[in-house]
Amino acid sequence: MNKPPKLPNIRRKIPTVRQPWRGKGFWDHLGMGEFWANLSLHLAKKRLPRLRIPAIPGTNIMQRYLFMEMLGPFTVSLIVATFVLFIAKVIELTNMVVSRGVGLDVVGRLLLYVIPYFMAHSIPMATMLGVLLGFMRLSSDNEITALKSAGVSMKQLLAPVIALAAITWTLTMAFTIWAMPWGQNKFENLVFEVAQARADLALKERVFLDAVSGLVIYVNRLPAPGAMEDIFVVDERDPGKTYTVVAKRGKIFPAKNDKITLRLYDGTIHNVAKDRKTAQNASFKTYDVAIDASYLSKAQRDQENKHAKEMYLSELFAQLDQHEPGTRKYLKAQIELQQKFALPLACFVMAFIALPLGTHWKSGRSWGVGIGLVVFMGYYLLFSLSWNLGDTGNYPPTLGVWLPNILFGLVGLMLFRKELKEKPFPLLDSIDRLPQMVASFVQRGSLKSRGSRQSGQQ
């Protein structure tokens, strides 16, 4: 009987990269042969622990699995959103280092104090993206279909979503009630402390400065540290006269004997009496405006000069008791008080909208991120618009602050009911087919261009 021909060993002809650490002689050469052998034997006998989902009382494995599935996208979204807001603030404060000569330590402290504000606004957005991306991954892998086939309803999927929203709501409440007032107050105090030594930092191009009582300063351009161009000053500190000063250029001198000097060059001064019966005009080569440095110091920032964003709950309630309803300070305190509770509730609203969107969506994650950002930007724009309208006093500020949560909460309830009854979403279905439509359009365009090139070559 003839034996089959012996096939050549192809594996021997494949060149391999030499890896000396795999051989025994390599470790013996280093004097670690016995150690490596004992370590390999020890690891072979040991079973490596598996990554387990932590057990939480009152929950089952499915709920813990869904919660961990949302936790990863939530963490990444929170880091990215906070980083984007942080970078935007860094770019804004870089001007203080480059053109104003402020130290990096001061800028670093200012950035530290605005982190609570960033976190309070990025946590609701990260909550929505975490729920949306988590359930989108499950939906694209048909795990949601498998769960529904096993008898799991949308109401049972809601429990881990509520758990995540409750955690993020607690974090956002902590930031809005305690961390944000602390950060805003520290930020303003540091700015005023720096402005006491560097008055030019308090000045901004094309912005009216009225921090000093009875004095308004406007500077069109700040070309260099301490230098000014096109200055306009209204001085009403004299009870009997009002001085209006216009100058082409000027210079700021640091505080000396608790006085900051604004020296103006090549300008005119207009003097009008309080009874408006007499007026005088005069030109000057040099004119000094003295400012008390204590007006820009931290000591002057008492309760009356505090912004509403710097106040804790007790201070806001005190403001409401001190001022009459309808006044400017009453409206600002009322809006800020309502915001401290309305913004954290957005975590529940965004999560409630993201759940039906994630279970219904079948396309890639990139499109889901785009939809999530569009929804949150719509919420934030409506939130800002309602805040501005409530600030004018045209309608109750309470309604203006809570209106976005009410509208988007109703939208989330409608989407959840449709997904619970498994009714079609015409708009979402058309958006879900958008990636395939774009891909087919690009493919047809490439085929046409390829055919035109081939016909041109022939």
Secondary structure, 3 states (H helix, E strand, C coil): CCCCCCCCCHHHHCCCCCCHHHCHHHHHHCCCHHHHHHHHHHHHHCCCCCCCCCCCCCCCHHHHHHHHHHHHHHHHHHHHHHHHHHHHHHHHHHHHHHCCCCCHHHHHHHHHHHHHHHHHHHHHHHHHHHHHHHHHHHHHCCHHHHHHHCCCCHHHHHHHHHHHHHHHHHHHHHHHHHHHHHHHHHHHHHHHHHHHHCHHHHCCECCEECCCCCEEEEEEECCCCCEEEEEEEEECCCCCEEEEEEEEEEEEEEEECCEEEEEEEEEEEEEEECCCCCEEEEEEEEEEEEEEHHHHCHHHCCCCCCCHHHCCHHHHHHHHHHCCCCCHHHHHHHHHHHHHHHHHHHHHHHHHHHHHHHHHCCCCHHHHHHHHHHHHHHHHHHHHHHHHHHHHCCCCHHHHHHHHHHHHHHHHHHHHHHHHCCCCCHHHHHHHCHHHHHHHHHHHHHHHHHHHHHHHHC
